Amino acid sequence: MNLTDEQKEQGRRNFLKALAGTPALAALAATAAIKGPVKGGPVRTAVIGTGGMGRGLIAQCQRELIDLRAVCDINPKRRGDVAAWMKESGWPAPVQYDDWREMLQKEDLEAVIIATPLWSHAEIAIGCLDAGKHVLCEKMMAKSDDECRQMIEARDRNRRLLEIGYQRYYNPVYQAAYGNIVKQGLIGDIYFARLLWHRNANWRRREDQPAPDFNPSKWGYPDWEHLLNWRLYRQYSEGLTAELGSHLITATNWFFEAAPNAAYATGSIARHRDGREVFDHVFATLEYPGGRTATFSSIESNAFEDHYEMFFGTKGTLILQNEIEVYLFYEGEAATTRVEVSPRSSAPVADASATRGADSSWRAVNTATPGQIDRNISYRNEIAEFCTAVRTGQPVRCGAEKARDSARSVLLANRSATEGRRLEMERV
C-alpha cells in the first residue's frame, strides 16, 4: 500500500477536516509531551534492560517527571554505555546493577521500567510488584497466559500500577482516529482490518560479547548468541507475531472493542535458514465477534509496504501508517485510490529494537507534514502518564487486562501456526 502524494494529501485533508474544532486536533499539533505532576516530585525509578528498547525509553524520559536512579542489565557494556550517555545528557549518574533483586534491596525506588527479553517479563514484574513498586513493562505482557494472570494477581494484591508498553494508546494519532473517526461512525461499520508489518531484514544481530570471559549462563542463556539473538529462539521469544504483530493486534482490539475468538495462522522459516527457531514469514487470520475479521502478515523478505493498520468500513477506509500518519478516504474516493510505487530513501535494516530503527530512539521524526507527528511523543506520553498515575491514582490507558487479551491473541495465532489448524479462544 504505497499511496501517491496526491492521495496522501487527500487522505490527510479528510482526516484533519474530520477533527476540525476538536481537542484531538490540538493534540496532534502539540510539539512536546504532556507535563506531569509537580506535587510529590519526580517518581523515583529504575530501568531494567538497557538494550534498544530500554535505551529508547530512557531517551524519552522527562526529568521533571521521573528521577532515574539506577539501571540494571546483565550486559555490562550496554548498561555502562547508557549510564555514560545519561551523565553526558545531564542526568545524575545512575547506579549500575546486573541483578535486579539486589537493586530493589539497595535502592529507594517507587517504580520500575522493564525492557528485558519477553520470557523474563513475568518473573521480574511480579518480583517488583511484590517489592511494592509500580511497574511499566514493555510488550508483550508475558510469554504465557498463566504468567499474565500471575502478573495481574501481583498487581492486585500489592495495590500497585501495572502498565504494559503498547504506546499506541498514548499516540495522539491513534487517540484521534479512535475517538473522532471510529467511535463517531465516520467510516461506518467495520468488518475487516488489514494489519501488516513487512521488512527486508534478517533480524539477526551481530555484536561482540562485552568481554572475552563473559558468561550469561547463570541468567539462563547457554551462550552469547542466545542472549544477543533471543528473539530468534522459542525458549525466550514468540517471534514476529509478538514483537511486531502484538502492536497492531492491540490497536485492532481497541478499535473493535473486542478480542479475537478464533485464529488460523501459518508460518515458515522461508528465507533465513540460519538456525533460528521462530518463523521469518507469518500470516494470520483473526476472527472477532460480530463477523469481523483481521488479517496480519509479517515477512522478512520485502519492505515495499512497510507497516500499517487499515480499517475498512461501510462508509470509508482508515489507514494508520508507520505510527505517525493517518489517511481517511470515504467510499467513492477509494475507487480512485491506486497502488503506485513511491520513492523510498532507504530500506529498513536490522534494527536496534524489534519495532524501531537503529537510531530512532535518539532523534525525532520530521513533523513538517500536516497530520504527521513526532513518533516519539507516544513514548514520552506513556512515561509521563505512568508517572502521573503513580502520583494521582488516575487509570493507565492500556492496562494489564487489555494487554493480556493481546498476549492471548498472539499465543493463539502462534499455536495455530504450529499445529496447522484453526483454534478457538478459550474463555477466562
Legacy VTK file of the C-alpha trace (Angstrom):
# vtk DataFile Version 3.0
C-alpha trace
ASCII
DATASET POLYDATA
POINTS 428 float
0.000 0.000 0.000
2.016 2.935 -1.314
-0.145 5.987 -1.972
0.765 8.775 -4.374
1.460 12.232 -2.968
-1.952 13.392 -4.210
-3.706 10.518 -2.481
-1.827 11.153 0.738
-2.791 14.810 0.641
-6.451 13.924 0.125
-6.363 11.380 2.946
-4.693 13.842 5.341
-7.148 16.582 4.387
-10.111 14.335 5.091
-8.679 13.292 8.442
-7.864 16.822 9.604
-11.239 18.099 8.410
-12.940 15.401 10.471
-11.040 16.659 13.543
-11.699 20.353 12.946
-12.629 22.142 16.151
-11.928 19.143 18.389
-9.347 18.748 21.185
-7.843 15.914 19.135
-6.643 18.399 16.527
-4.847 20.445 19.170
-3.214 17.281 20.496
-1.898 16.428 17.042
-0.361 19.884 16.764
1.499 19.532 20.076
5.272 19.566 19.781
6.019 18.308 23.295
4.710 15.591 25.535
2.391 16.338 28.413
3.762 17.870 31.572
3.354 15.829 34.676
2.514 16.456 38.312
4.579 18.751 40.473
3.100 17.574 43.752
5.159 14.699 45.078
8.066 15.393 42.732
9.602 13.134 40.100
8.924 9.436 40.530
11.982 7.553 41.808
12.539 4.913 39.135
14.997 2.335 37.798
15.224 0.759 34.348
15.803 -2.980 33.969
17.067 -3.786 30.484
19.201 -1.285 28.578
19.052 -2.736 25.068
17.460 -0.908 22.156
14.048 -0.568 23.806
15.391 0.351 27.220
17.682 2.994 25.746
14.807 4.356 23.701
12.549 4.694 26.729
15.250 6.407 28.778
15.731 8.906 25.953
12.050 9.880 26.225
12.026 10.414 29.998
11.412 13.958 31.262
13.396 14.932 34.309
10.581 16.945 35.883
8.534 13.741 35.974
10.944 10.912 36.616
14.077 10.503 38.720
16.148 7.737 37.096
18.282 6.441 39.934
19.566 3.099 38.645
19.963 0.947 35.558
20.169 -2.828 35.552
21.372 -5.122 32.779
23.295 -8.384 32.673
25.353 -6.907 29.817
27.930 -4.613 31.474
28.800 -2.809 28.253
25.222 -1.847 27.477
24.408 -0.599 30.942
27.736 1.258 31.066
27.093 2.924 27.707
23.618 4.013 28.798
24.889 5.313 32.148
27.579 7.323 30.342
25.054 8.748 27.889
22.733 9.739 30.743
25.532 11.545 32.528
26.527 13.367 29.337
22.867 14.355 28.846
22.631 15.979 32.253
21.159 13.170 34.327
22.781 12.287 37.664
24.968 9.227 37.127
22.744 6.187 37.777
23.868 3.313 39.972
24.555 0.219 37.855
23.459 -3.336 38.667
23.445 -6.715 36.979
20.950 -8.222 39.440
17.505 -6.623 39.684
16.835 -8.226 43.068
19.929 -6.612 44.569
18.861 -3.299 43.051
15.432 -3.500 44.676
17.044 -4.163 48.060
19.541 -1.302 47.867
17.717 1.488 46.030
14.912 3.707 47.298
12.544 3.230 44.360
8.865 3.815 43.719
8.663 2.387 40.207
10.495 0.208 37.701
10.538 0.204 33.893
11.149 -3.272 32.452
12.581 -3.700 28.943
14.062 -7.184 29.090
13.505 -10.238 26.830
9.928 -11.489 26.806
10.495 -14.704 28.750
11.688 -12.737 31.786
8.831 -10.215 31.976
6.622 -12.120 34.404
9.332 -13.062 36.902
10.758 -9.548 37.073
7.405 -7.742 37.072
5.981 -9.958 39.820
9.157 -9.542 41.878
8.988 -5.754 41.546
5.265 -5.603 42.349
5.778 -7.814 45.398
8.533 -5.422 46.468
5.941 -2.630 46.425
6.991 -0.989 43.148
4.792 0.301 40.356
5.668 -1.331 37.033
5.771 -0.190 33.412
6.666 -3.323 31.451
7.390 -3.484 27.754
5.188 -5.544 25.455
4.334 -8.404 25.013
2.997 -8.745 28.538
4.320 -12.259 29.158
5.158 -15.478 27.359
2.120 -17.403 28.576
-1.423 -16.614 29.634
-0.740 -18.098 33.067
2.123 -15.640 33.542
-0.164 -12.765 32.503
-2.680 -13.894 35.106
0.013 -14.071 37.790
1.150 -10.528 36.961
-2.393 -9.229 37.384
-2.736 -11.063 40.687
0.543 -9.499 41.897
-0.734 -6.059 40.881
-3.961 -6.564 42.793
-2.522 -7.999 45.999
0.094 -5.232 46.206
-2.235 -2.444 45.039
0.285 -1.114 42.557
0.112 0.068 38.965
0.948 -2.320 36.154
1.067 -0.816 32.668
2.226 -2.614 29.518
4.103 -0.727 26.811
1.589 -0.549 23.991
2.423 3.038 23.169
-0.283 3.384 20.502
-2.683 4.062 23.378
-0.600 7.170 24.115
-0.227 8.262 20.484
-2.372 11.325 19.614
-2.875 9.958 16.090
-4.465 6.749 17.369
-6.454 8.554 20.048
-7.883 10.912 17.428
-8.572 8.105 14.963
-10.432 6.050 17.545
-12.315 8.817 19.336
-13.174 11.043 16.400
-13.382 8.652 13.455
-14.210 5.118 14.595
-16.377 5.954 17.629
-18.241 8.663 15.720
-19.083 6.217 12.947
-17.471 8.279 10.189
-16.336 5.153 8.337
-19.457 3.189 9.213
-19.452 -0.389 10.420
-16.029 -2.038 10.241
-15.980 -5.694 9.270
-12.394 -6.081 8.101
-8.957 -4.848 9.136
-5.666 -5.488 7.368
-2.575 -5.483 9.604
0.829 -5.607 8.032
4.477 -5.267 9.040
6.867 -6.106 6.234
10.643 -5.748 6.346
13.575 -6.791 4.197
15.870 -7.699 7.039
17.470 -10.578 8.851
16.561 -9.769 12.482
19.812 -11.462 13.475
22.220 -9.172 15.283
25.991 -9.059 15.061
27.810 -7.756 18.107
30.906 -8.738 20.056
30.335 -10.034 23.552
31.149 -7.465 26.236
34.245 -9.327 27.467
36.133 -12.476 26.444
35.123 -14.249 29.647
31.517 -13.031 29.681
29.266 -15.956 30.607
25.474 -15.432 30.503
24.633 -18.995 31.581
23.718 -18.030 35.140
20.936 -15.880 33.684
19.507 -18.704 31.585
21.318 -18.208 28.278
23.709 -21.009 27.272
25.944 -18.642 25.309
26.303 -15.106 23.962
24.439 -15.969 20.750
21.263 -16.909 22.621
21.387 -13.735 24.695
22.125 -11.428 21.769
19.570 -13.029 19.448
16.983 -14.129 21.993
14.146 -13.114 19.629
15.101 -15.979 17.309
14.703 -18.771 19.881
11.399 -20.156 21.109
12.516 -20.523 24.718
12.682 -16.749 25.022
10.537 -15.377 22.190
7.146 -15.597 20.491
8.576 -14.304 17.218
7.252 -11.744 14.769
3.638 -12.032 15.867
4.639 -10.952 19.388
7.415 -8.459 18.713
5.684 -6.686 15.802
2.176 -8.032 15.423
1.072 -7.534 19.025
1.198 -3.754 18.496
-1.173 -4.000 15.538
-3.412 -6.591 17.174
-3.694 -4.467 20.315
-4.775 -1.468 18.234
-7.345 -3.631 16.442
-8.726 -4.969 19.724
-9.025 -1.338 20.848
-10.801 -0.147 17.709
-13.045 -3.246 17.538
-13.643 -3.065 21.311
-13.229 -6.829 21.418
-10.639 -9.590 21.371
-10.489 -12.385 18.780
-12.498 -15.508 19.411
-10.579 -17.700 16.934
-7.421 -17.735 14.834
-5.964 -19.549 11.891
-2.315 -18.922 11.103
0.572 -20.259 9.072
4.266 -19.561 9.199
7.597 -20.701 7.880
11.324 -20.159 8.064
11.444 -19.341 4.385
14.478 -17.116 3.877
16.820 -17.128 6.855
17.664 -20.764 7.496
20.432 -19.918 9.909
19.479 -21.905 12.984
16.673 -19.650 14.158
13.586 -21.303 15.608
10.909 -18.648 15.010
9.244 -18.005 11.652
10.543 -15.288 9.345
7.207 -15.231 7.441
3.898 -15.232 9.330
0.293 -14.971 8.106
-2.711 -14.985 10.464
-6.468 -14.571 10.244
-8.152 -13.441 13.455
-11.902 -13.864 13.849
-13.735 -11.320 16.020
-17.297 -11.267 17.365
-19.928 -9.881 15.001
-18.484 -11.465 11.880
-15.441 -9.188 11.865
-12.036 -10.323 10.645
-8.474 -9.044 10.791
-5.584 -10.413 8.771
-1.965 -9.998 9.833
1.186 -10.637 7.859
4.823 -10.113 8.712
7.615 -11.007 6.313
11.380 -10.596 6.344
11.926 -10.575 2.574
10.344 -7.379 1.219
9.785 -3.913 2.710
7.651 -2.328 -0.011
4.552 -1.863 2.157
6.342 -1.185 5.467
3.762 -1.316 8.270
0.231 -0.077 8.796
-3.239 -0.829 10.109
-6.087 -0.417 7.598
-9.731 -0.458 8.711
-12.388 -0.984 6.044
-15.800 0.442 6.938
-19.099 0.621 5.127
-18.660 4.399 4.719
-14.914 4.739 4.377
-11.374 3.482 4.950
-8.979 4.498 7.726
-5.237 3.938 7.334
-2.702 4.405 10.136
0.778 4.191 8.645
4.107 3.924 10.435
2.546 5.229 13.662
2.827 8.841 12.531
0.285 9.420 9.760
-3.421 8.835 9.232
-5.317 8.812 5.947
-9.090 8.867 5.715
-10.927 8.014 2.497
-14.653 7.953 2.097
-16.377 5.347 -0.049
-16.244 6.549 -3.638
-12.876 8.150 -3.095
-11.440 4.675 -2.592
-12.202 3.863 -6.209
-9.643 6.454 -7.306
-7.007 5.267 -4.864
-4.475 3.355 -6.918
-1.452 1.473 -5.657
1.652 3.023 -7.176
5.340 2.955 -6.401
6.543 5.812 -4.218
10.257 6.638 -3.934
11.929 5.409 -0.771
15.026 6.909 0.753
16.282 3.569 2.033
15.111 0.117 3.015
14.764 -0.912 6.662
17.775 -2.544 8.226
18.176 -4.899 11.148
17.012 -2.658 13.955
18.117 -1.836 17.451
14.786 -2.874 18.909
12.121 -5.111 17.439
9.994 -2.255 16.143
12.178 0.811 15.651
15.110 1.906 13.550
18.620 1.677 14.902
18.879 5.379 15.747
15.225 6.328 16.092
15.294 6.290 19.878
17.752 9.170 19.871
16.163 11.563 17.389
12.760 12.942 16.470
10.831 12.250 13.306
10.325 15.174 10.921
6.979 16.755 11.797
6.768 19.273 8.972
3.990 17.414 7.163
0.472 18.360 8.335
-1.198 15.480 10.145
2.122 13.813 10.952
3.537 13.722 14.474
6.823 13.016 16.177
6.734 9.250 16.619
8.452 9.509 19.966
5.647 11.577 21.504
3.761 8.353 22.231
6.685 7.046 24.302
7.083 10.348 26.141
3.361 10.461 26.857
3.377 6.836 28.017
6.096 7.506 30.596
4.616 10.865 31.587
1.146 9.458 32.156
2.563 6.476 34.035
4.324 8.874 36.405
1.156 10.949 36.704
-0.810 7.811 37.556
1.695 6.942 40.289
1.199 10.366 41.842
-2.554 10.844 41.319
-4.020 7.354 41.022
-5.557 8.063 37.634
-6.009 4.949 35.440
-3.465 3.995 32.811
-4.631 3.844 29.190
-3.841 0.266 28.227
-3.706 -1.712 31.424
-2.941 -5.332 32.137
-6.334 -6.731 31.130
-6.149 -5.351 27.595
-2.513 -6.393 27.331
-3.471 -9.894 28.435
-6.083 -10.028 25.648
-3.362 -9.073 23.181
-0.976 -11.713 24.519
-3.664 -14.390 24.349
-4.367 -13.407 20.726
-0.689 -13.724 19.796
-0.288 -17.023 21.618
-3.388 -18.429 19.935
-2.143 -17.431 16.474
1.294 -18.908 17.125
-0.180 -22.148 18.368
-2.433 -22.299 15.313
0.585 -21.872 13.022
2.476 -24.601 14.857
-0.431 -27.039 14.857
-1.663 -26.145 11.377
-5.310 -25.757 12.322
-7.931 -23.195 13.278
-8.178 -22.702 17.042
-10.853 -21.082 19.183
-10.027 -18.841 22.112
-10.620 -20.391 25.499
-12.714 -18.393 27.935
-11.123 -16.989 31.072
LINES 1 429
428 0 1 2 3 4 5 6 7 8 9 10 11 12 13 14 15 16 17 18 19 20 21 22 23 24 25 26 27 28 29 30 31 32 33 34 35 36 37 38 39 40 41 42 43 44 45 46 47 48 49 50 51 52 53 54 55 56 57 58 59 60 61 62 63 64 65 66 67 68 69 70 71 72 73 74 75 76 77 78 79 80 81 82 83 84 85 86 87 88 89 90 91 92 93 94 95 96 97 98 99 100 101 102 103 104 105 106 107 108 109 110 111 112 113 114 115 116 117 118 119 120 121 122 123 124 125 126 127 128 129 130 131 132 133 134 135 136 137 138 139 140 141 142 143 144 145 146 147 148 149 150 151 152 153 154 155 156 157 158 159 160 161 162 163 164 165 166 167 168 169 170 171 172 173 174 175 176 177 178 179 180 181 182 183 184 185 186 187 188 189 190 191 192 193 194 195 196 197 198 199 200 201 202 203 204 205 206 207 208 209 210 211 212 213 214 215 216 217 218 219 220 221 222 223 224 225 226 227 228 229 230 231 232 233 234 235 236 237 238 239 240 241 242 243 244 245 246 247 248 249 250 251 252 253 254 255 256 257 258 259 260 261 262 263 264 265 266 267 268 269 270 271 272 273 274 275 276 277 278 279 280 281 282 283 284 285 286 287 288 289 290 291 292 293 294 295 296 297 298 299 300 301 302 303 304 305 306 307 308 309 310 311 312 313 314 315 316 317 318 319 320 321 322 323 324 325 326 327 328 329 330 331 332 333 334 335 336 337 338 339 340 341 342 343 344 345 346 347 348 349 350 351 352 353 354 355 356 357 358 359 360 361 362 363 364 365 366 367 368 369 370 371 372 373 374 375 376 377 378 379 380 381 382 383 384 385 386 387 388 389 390 391 392 393 394 395 396 397 398 399 400 401 402 403 404 405 406 407 408 409 410 411 412 413 414 415 416 417 418 419 420 421 422 423 424 425 426 427
